[in-house]
Amino acid sequence: MGKVAVLGAGSWGTALALVLGDNQHDVRLWTHREEQADTINTTRQNKKYLEGISLPDNVKAYHQLNEAIADVETIVLVVPTKAIREVCSQLKEHLHHKVTLIHASKGIEPNSLKRVSEMIEEELPRDFYGEVVVLSGPSHAEEVGERHPTTVTVSSVDIALAQKAQDLFINDKFRVYTNQDIIGVELGGSLKNIIALGAGISDGLDYGDNAKAALITRGLAEIARLGAAMGANPLTFAGLTGVGDLIVTCTSSHSRNWRAGYKLGQGYKLEDVLEQMGMVVEGVRTTQAAYQLSIEENVEMPITKGLYNLLFNHERPKDIVDQLMNRGKTHEVEELPDEFRNHTL
């Protein structure tokens, strides 16, 4: 079987390393912290991020990047979006052969408004890979670690590379589909974190299921509206990386974005919530980026705008909900642009 480096030993990176280990690959799980690597190798567990899950013996942790990527055929990049450019810069120094490059990070970079694949392409010369592959979908790391049935999507403009990634990960507990709409797959996986923050806030305010169902549904409309403006296939948002990921992230306490939103809804300050979480809450940075994108693309995104004002302009959660409920009358179903009307399932 193949040699695979998983860069990023958080909960999701560890879970993906476990899947690859179950598939009998030689897996190198990289962390920049030597103590974490030693603990994983000694205990066979990553207790801070995926407690109680034992890793297969063919998963070994590394803290030296050059050792982790030596002679591997595939690199799976699973670090927070704010670390993507730095890690790619390090890869550029240590990578000396061509690999299949897969990323499983979900976010958009504020200010540059780049998706993760675009950030990788800017930082890492194309001599080292063909096209970027993205892995995304409704997948809590905790449940993948428990080997509960999970289904995800891999996407690339090069379908052969997507199929290669599909073969790498797929097994009887981890089903993998392919999709060539990399824009839609990345946007769906990123923007759902914004709506998950909102769902958590709604629950923190004890507004009940009606309010959360409305938030999720109208949130999906915002995601699809922006996606279509940026060239995505709107039907992608009806799939695993759209509505599927939205459901799992908005309705589960496993979701750190939902948990952060819940605390905000209860009245905690953002800085205190982020400190308590102890892990990256991608939805915060993505809210900033999506709000900037909505202005640039001239796309109406009232939920995103409201959450932006809550996170960065310190408006009260209840005031944001009141603003959303008192917007002017409008239609629920919008006309698709002509270029998208002929898409088929």
N, C-alpha and C positions, 0 to 999 in steps of 0.2 A: 504494500500500500504506500501512499505518498507521505512526504514530509511536509508538515504544515506548521507555520508560525502564527500564533494568535497573539496579537499585540494589544495588551490591555487586560489586566487581571481583575477587573471589576466583576460584578455579578453576571452581566451578559457575556463578557469574554470568557469567563469561567464556564458558563453553561454551554457555550458553543464549543469550547475545548473538550468538554465531556462528550458531546455528540460526536465530534471527530474521533475521540478516543474510542467510543463504542463502535465506530466504523473501522477500527483497527489501523488508523493512521498513526504515524510518529508525530506527536503533537508537542510543540514547544510553546509554553504559555509565558509570555514576557511581561514583567513588571519592572518599573524603574527602582523599586524598593527591594534591596537585597534581603532584608529581614522577612518580607512577605514571601519571596521566592523560597527561602530556606524553610519557612514554616509550612508552605504547601508541599514541598518535597519530603519533609519529615512526617507530617501528619496525614498527607493525602487529602487535605481539606483546605478550602479558602474560607476560614471561619468568619472573617469580617463581612464578606460580601455574599457568601452562599453557605451559610451555616448548616451543618448536618449532612451535607452532600459529599460523598467520597468519590474522588477522581480515579479513573482507571490508571493502571500502572504505566501505560504508554503515554501518559501526559506528564511532562516534566516542566517545572518552572525555571525560568532564567531571569537574571537581572542585567546581563550584558547583552545589548541588542545584537552586536556582531555575532555572538555565539548562537543566539536564538534563530537568526535568519540564515545561518551558514547552510548552503546546499538545499534549502527548501524549495519545493516547486510552487507553493502557494503561501501567500501572506493574507491573513484576515485581520483587518484593522478595526479594533473595537475600543477606541478611546473617545473621551468627550470631544465635542466639536471644537472647543477652545484649544484642544491639544493637537488637532489634526495637522496643522502646518508645522509645528515643532517636531512631531514624530516623523513626518515626511522629510523634513530637513535632515534629521538623523539618519533616516533610511538612505538618503542620497549619498551620505558619506560611507555607509557600510555595505550597501547592496552592490554586488558585482556581477549579477546574472539576471536573466529575464524570469519573471514569475507571473502567475495568475494573481491579480490583486483584487481582493474582495473587501468591501467595508460594510460594517453593520452598525454604524453610528447614525443617530437621528437628530438633525438640527440644521439650522441655517445661520450663517455668520452675519451678525449685525454689521451695518455700514457697507461692507462689500456686497452683501445680499447673495453670497455664493452658496450653492448647495455643496454637500460634502465632496461629491465626485469632482466638482469644479475646483474646489480647494486643492484636492489631491493632484489634479492635472496641472495646476499652477505651480505646485511645489516640487513635484517628482517628475523628472524627465521621462518621456514616453518610451525611451529605449528600454526601460526596465519592465514594461508591461504593455499589453495591447490596448484594451479598453477596460475601464473600471467596471466591476460588478458590484451591485448593492444587494444586500440581504435584509429583508424587512418583513414585518407582518405581526399579527397578534400573538405575542410570545413573552410571557413573564418568565424571567430567568429561573425563579424558584420552581415553577412547574416543569420547565425543561429539565432542571436538575433532578426532579423526582421522576423523570421519564414519563410524564403525562402526555397524551397525544397532543401534538402541536403541528400547525401548518403555517408555512411562511412562503414568501416569494423571493426569487432571485431575478435581477434585472440587469441587462446590459444592452447597449446598441449592437454588440456582437453576440448573436444568439448562441453561437458555439461556445463562447466563454460562459454564458449563463447556464448552458447545459452541463458544462464541466463542473461548475459550482454545485448544480443540482445533484450530480452524481457523487460529489464529495460529501454532502451533508445528508442525503435522504436515507432514511431507514424506517423500520416499522413503527416507530414512535415519533418521527420527525419528518413530516411530509413536505416536499418542496415543489412548488410550481415555478414556471418561468414566465417572464413578461418583458417585452422590449421597451416599454414606456418608462425609461429610467427617470424622467422628469416627474411623472405622476407618482411613481413609487417613492422617490425621495421626498417629495412634497407631502404626500399623505402621511408618511412615517414621522415627519417633522412637525407638521401643523397640528396633528391630533394632540400633541402635548399641550398646546394652548387651550384646547377645548377641555382636556382633562383637568387643567388648573381650574377652569370655570366650573366643571362638574363638582370638583372638590369644594370650591367656595359655596356652591349651591347647597351641598350637603352640610357644610359647616354652618350655614345659616338655617339649616333644618327646613328647607323649602320643599322637600318631598320629591316623589318620583315624577310627578307631572312636569315640574320645572326642569328636572334633569333631562327628561326625555326631549323636551322642547329644545333645551340647550344643545344636546348632542345632534339632533336633527338639523337645526339651523346652523350649527357649527359645521356639519358636513357640507351644507350648501355654500358656506363661505370658502371652505377648502377647495371645493370643486370649481367655484367661481374664479378664485385666484389661479388654480391649476390650469384651467382652460385659457386664461389670459397669457399664461407663460408657456403654452404649447403642449400641455399634457392631454392625454386622452381622458375625457370625463368619465368614461366607463371604468377606468382604473380605480376611481374613488368608490365604486360600488363593490370592490373586491377586497381581498385580504389586507392590503396595505392602506385601504381607505376606511370603509365602514367597519371592517373586521378589527383593525388596530384601534379604531376609535372606541368601539364597544369595550374591548378588554382594558383599555387605559382609563376610561371614564367610570368604570363600574367596579373596580377592584381596589382593595386596600394594599395589594402588592405594588400598585403604581405610585412611584415617588411623586409624580406630578399631581395625582389626585390627593395624596397625603399632604403635600405642600399647600394645595388649594384649600383643603379642609381646615388647616390651621389658620390660613388667611381669613376664611369665612368666620372662624371663631374669634377673630380680632387680633391675632398675633401680628407683629410687624414682620415685613419680608426678610430683613436681615437676621432676625431671630429665628425665623422658620428655616432659612438656609443653613444656619449654624447647627440647628437641632438635627437636620436631615443627615448631615455628615456625608452625603453623596451629591453628585451633580444633579440639579433639577433643570433639564434641558429646556423645559417650557418657558422659563423666564427669559433666557436669551432669545429664544425663537419668537416670543411675543414681540420683542423689540424689532427683530428683523422682519417679521410678517407685517407689522404696522408700517414699517418703512416701505416694504414691497407694495402694500395696498395703495400707498400714495403714489409711488412710482408708476404702477400699472393702472392707476385710476380705477381700482376695484373697491366696491363698498364692502367693508368687513366690520359691522358694528360690534360684534362680540369681541373680536380682536382689539378693536379700538378701546372698548370699555376696559378690557383687562390691561391694556397698555397704560391707561390712565390710573388704574388701581395700583399697578406695580411701580410705575415710574413717576406719577404725579400725585400719589398718595391719596387718591379719592377713596371713599368708603365703599365696601362691597355692596351694602344695601342701596346706596345711591346709584351704583352702576346698574343693578337689577332694575331699579325704578326707571332709569333712563331707557333701558332696552324695552321695557313693557309699555312705555309711553311714546315710542317712535310713531311716526306717521303711518297711515294705512298703506299696505302694499300687497302684491300678489305673492302667493307661496311659490308657485312653479314658474320658473323663468325660461324664456326662449333660449335655446342653444345657438351659438353662432353657426352660420351656414356650413363652415368647414368641418364641424363636428357632427352634423346630423346623420351622416352616412356610416358612422362607426357602428359595428355590430358586436354582439357578445361572442 
